[in-house]
């Protein structure tokens, strides 16, 4: 992993932890090319998506909405 990407990845955990500490009624999702499902689980995110299209489907699932059939 590039050193350039490391600090932002570390801040993802800070944000997830802060949201949980504040007991805000939000769900967290991370993803994209430099992220893995294992990383998402490690930092406590509720979901992981490998791309934007998958993120929409995962967000709908997190919110309890029906997925649109294409």
Rosetta constraint file for C-alpha pairs under 8 A:
AtomPair CA 1 CA 5 HARMONIC 6.96 0.50
AtomPair CA 1 CA 6 HARMONIC 7.29 0.50
AtomPair CA 1 CA 34 HARMONIC 7.77 0.50
AtomPair CA 2 CA 6 HARMONIC 6.70 0.50
AtomPair CA 3 CA 7 HARMONIC 7.68 0.50
AtomPair CA 5 CA 9 HARMONIC 6.45 0.50
AtomPair CA 5 CA 34 HARMONIC 7.98 0.50
AtomPair CA 6 CA 10 HARMONIC 6.33 0.50
AtomPair CA 7 CA 11 HARMONIC 6.35 0.50
AtomPair CA 8 CA 12 HARMONIC 6.50 0.50
AtomPair CA 9 CA 13 HARMONIC 7.32 0.50
AtomPair CA 10 CA 14 HARMONIC 6.88 0.50
AtomPair CA 11 CA 15 HARMONIC 6.20 0.50
AtomPair CA 12 CA 16 HARMONIC 6.21 0.50
AtomPair CA 12 CA 43 HARMONIC 7.45 0.50
AtomPair CA 13 CA 17 HARMONIC 5.93 0.50
AtomPair CA 13 CA 43 HARMONIC 4.98 0.50
AtomPair CA 13 CA 44 HARMONIC 7.39 0.50
AtomPair CA 14 CA 18 HARMONIC 6.06 0.50
AtomPair CA 15 CA 19 HARMONIC 6.15 0.50
AtomPair CA 16 CA 20 HARMONIC 6.28 0.50
AtomPair CA 16 CA 28 HARMONIC 6.81 0.50
AtomPair CA 16 CA 43 HARMONIC 7.07 0.50
AtomPair CA 16 CA 44 HARMONIC 6.69 0.50
AtomPair CA 16 CA 45 HARMONIC 6.52 0.50
AtomPair CA 17 CA 21 HARMONIC 6.07 0.50
AtomPair CA 17 CA 43 HARMONIC 7.93 0.50
AtomPair CA 17 CA 44 HARMONIC 7.63 0.50
AtomPair CA 18 CA 22 HARMONIC 6.18 0.50
AtomPair CA 19 CA 23 HARMONIC 6.40 0.50
AtomPair CA 19 CA 24 HARMONIC 5.94 0.50
AtomPair CA 19 CA 26 HARMONIC 7.63 0.50
AtomPair CA 20 CA 24 HARMONIC 6.60 0.50
AtomPair CA 27 CA 45 HARMONIC 7.60 0.50
AtomPair CA 27 CA 46 HARMONIC 6.15 0.50
AtomPair CA 27 CA 62 HARMONIC 7.28 0.50
AtomPair CA 28 CA 45 HARMONIC 5.03 0.50
AtomPair CA 28 CA 46 HARMONIC 5.31 0.50
AtomPair CA 28 CA 47 HARMONIC 6.46 0.50
AtomPair CA 29 CA 40 HARMONIC 7.63 0.50
AtomPair CA 29 CA 45 HARMONIC 5.58 0.50
AtomPair CA 29 CA 46 HARMONIC 5.87 0.50
AtomPair CA 29 CA 47 HARMONIC 4.53 0.50
AtomPair CA 29 CA 48 HARMONIC 5.42 0.50
AtomPair CA 29 CA 49 HARMONIC 7.32 0.50
AtomPair CA 29 CA 55 HARMONIC 7.97 0.50
AtomPair CA 29 CA 59 HARMONIC 7.94 0.50
AtomPair CA 30 CA 35 HARMONIC 7.32 0.50
AtomPair CA 30 CA 40 HARMONIC 6.28 0.50
AtomPair CA 30 CA 45 HARMONIC 6.82 0.50
AtomPair CA 30 CA 47 HARMONIC 6.57 0.50
AtomPair CA 30 CA 48 HARMONIC 5.09 0.50
AtomPair CA 30 CA 49 HARMONIC 6.51 0.50
AtomPair CA 31 CA 35 HARMONIC 5.19 0.50
AtomPair CA 31 CA 36 HARMONIC 6.90 0.50
AtomPair CA 31 CA 37 HARMONIC 7.90 0.50
AtomPair CA 31 CA 40 HARMONIC 7.66 0.50
AtomPair CA 31 CA 48 HARMONIC 5.27 0.50
AtomPair CA 31 CA 49 HARMONIC 4.77 0.50
AtomPair CA 31 CA 50 HARMONIC 5.33 0.50
AtomPair CA 31 CA 51 HARMONIC 6.79 0.50
AtomPair CA 31 CA 55 HARMONIC 7.94 0.50
AtomPair CA 32 CA 36 HARMONIC 7.97 0.50
AtomPair CA 32 CA 49 HARMONIC 6.65 0.50
AtomPair CA 32 CA 50 HARMONIC 4.88 0.50
AtomPair CA 32 CA 51 HARMONIC 5.39 0.50
AtomPair CA 32 CA 52 HARMONIC 7.84 0.50
AtomPair CA 33 CA 50 HARMONIC 6.52 0.50
AtomPair CA 33 CA 51 HARMONIC 7.61 0.50
AtomPair CA 35 CA 39 HARMONIC 6.40 0.50
AtomPair CA 35 CA 40 HARMONIC 7.31 0.50
AtomPair CA 35 CA 50 HARMONIC 7.65 0.50
AtomPair CA 36 CA 40 HARMONIC 6.37 0.50
AtomPair CA 36 CA 48 HARMONIC 7.35 0.50
AtomPair CA 36 CA 50 HARMONIC 7.67 0.50
AtomPair CA 37 CA 41 HARMONIC 6.24 0.50
AtomPair CA 37 CA 47 HARMONIC 7.93 0.50
AtomPair CA 37 CA 48 HARMONIC 5.54 0.50
AtomPair CA 37 CA 49 HARMONIC 7.73 0.50
AtomPair CA 38 CA 42 HARMONIC 6.07 0.50
AtomPair CA 39 CA 43 HARMONIC 6.29 0.50
AtomPair CA 40 CA 44 HARMONIC 6.25 0.50
AtomPair CA 40 CA 45 HARMONIC 5.21 0.50
AtomPair CA 40 CA 46 HARMONIC 7.58 0.50
AtomPair CA 40 CA 47 HARMONIC 6.83 0.50
AtomPair CA 40 CA 48 HARMONIC 5.91 0.50
AtomPair CA 41 CA 45 HARMONIC 5.83 0.50
AtomPair CA 41 CA 46 HARMONIC 7.37 0.50
AtomPair CA 41 CA 47 HARMONIC 7.81 0.50
AtomPair CA 47 CA 58 HARMONIC 7.01 0.50
AtomPair CA 47 CA 62 HARMONIC 7.98 0.50
AtomPair CA 48 CA 55 HARMONIC 7.54 0.50
AtomPair CA 48 CA 58 HARMONIC 7.78 0.50
AtomPair CA 49 CA 54 HARMONIC 5.51 0.50
AtomPair CA 49 CA 55 HARMONIC 4.97 0.50
AtomPair CA 49 CA 58 HARMONIC 7.03 0.50
AtomPair CA 50 CA 54 HARMONIC 6.51 0.50
AtomPair CA 50 CA 55 HARMONIC 7.36 0.50
AtomPair CA 51 CA 55 HARMONIC 6.15 0.50
AtomPair CA 52 CA 56 HARMONIC 6.43 0.50
AtomPair CA 53 CA 57 HARMONIC 6.84 0.50
AtomPair CA 54 CA 58 HARMONIC 6.17 0.50
AtomPair CA 55 CA 59 HARMONIC 5.91 0.50
AtomPair CA 56 CA 60 HARMONIC 6.24 0.50
AtomPair CA 57 CA 61 HARMONIC 6.29 0.50
AtomPair CA 57 CA 67 HARMONIC 6.25 0.50
AtomPair CA 58 CA 62 HARMONIC 6.14 0.50
AtomPair CA 59 CA 63 HARMONIC 6.19 0.50
AtomPair CA 60 CA 64 HARMONIC 6.07 0.50
AtomPair CA 60 CA 65 HARMONIC 4.88 0.50
AtomPair CA 60 CA 66 HARMONIC 6.64 0.50
AtomPair CA 60 CA 67 HARMONIC 6.33 0.50
AtomPair CA 61 CA 65 HARMONIC 5.80 0.50
AtomPair CA 61 CA 66 HARMONIC 7.11 0.50
AtomPair CA 61 CA 67 HARMONIC 7.26 0.50
